Amino acid sequence: MERLMTVKEVAKYLKLNHMTVYRYAQKRKIPAVKIGGSWRFKKSLLDEWLERNRRDLQLLQAQKKGAKPTPPKF
C-alpha cells in the first residue's frame, strides 16, 4: 500500500506554502482525501495531477501563440 503524504510533505514536494496546499485540497484543486480531520495525499496521484496540469499549460501557451497544439504522448 502506498504511503500517504501530509500537507507539509506535499508543500515541500511541490515547493508551495502549506496553506496553499491546504486551500487547494479544500477547493478540490489537488487530489486529496480527508482522514480524521487531516488532509492526506498519494504521491502517485500528485505526479499524475502535475503531468496533466503541465500538458494543459503547454496547450494554453501554444494556443496563445497561435500554434497548433500537439497531441499528448503516452
WOLINMO-V619031 format. One record per residue. N is the residue number from 0. SS is DSSP state (hx for helix, st for strand, lp for the rest). PSI is psi in whole degrees, -180 to 180 (999 if undefined). BURIAL is # if it has 9 or more other C-alpha atoms within 8 Angstrom, else .. Layout:
n=(N:N)
ss=(SS:SS)
psi=(PSI:PSI)
burial=(BURIAL:BURIAL)
This chain:
n=(0:1:2:3:4:5:6:7:8:9:10:11:12:13:14:15:16:17:18:19:20:21:22:23:24:25:26:27:28:29:30:31:32:33:34:35:36:37:38:39:40:41:42:43:44:45:46:47:48:49:50:51:52:53:54:55:56:57:58:59:60:61:62:63:64:65:66:67:68:69:70:71:72:73)
ss=(lp:lp:lp:st:st:lp:hx:hx:hx:hx:hx:hx:hx:hx:lp:lp:lp:hx:hx:hx:hx:hx:hx:hx:hx:hx:lp:lp:lp:lp:lp:lp:st:st:st:lp:lp:st:st:st:st:st:hx:hx:hx:hx:hx:hx:hx:hx:hx:hx:hx:hx:hx:hx:hx:hx:hx:hx:hx:hx:hx:hx:lp:lp:lp:lp:lp:lp:lp:lp:lp:lp)
psi=(137:135:140:144:152:172:-44:-39:-41:-41:-43:-44:-43:-5:49:161:144:-30:-33:-44:-44:-46:-42:-42:-46:-40:5:33:-10:143:120:162:143:123:117:35:-2:141:139:153:142:129:-40:-39:-35:-42:-42:-43:-43:-45:-44:-46:-35:-44:-43:-42:-43:-41:-44:-43:-40:-41:-38:-33:-5:7:155:130:142:142:150:147:134:999)
burial=(.:.:.:.:#:#:#:.:.:#:#:#:.:.:.:#:.:#:.:#:#:#:.:#:#:.:.:.:.:#:#:#:.:.:.:.:.:.:#:#:#:#:.:.:#:#:.:.:#:.:.:.:.:.:#:.:.:.:#:.:.:#:#:.:.:.:.:.:.:.:.:.:.:.)
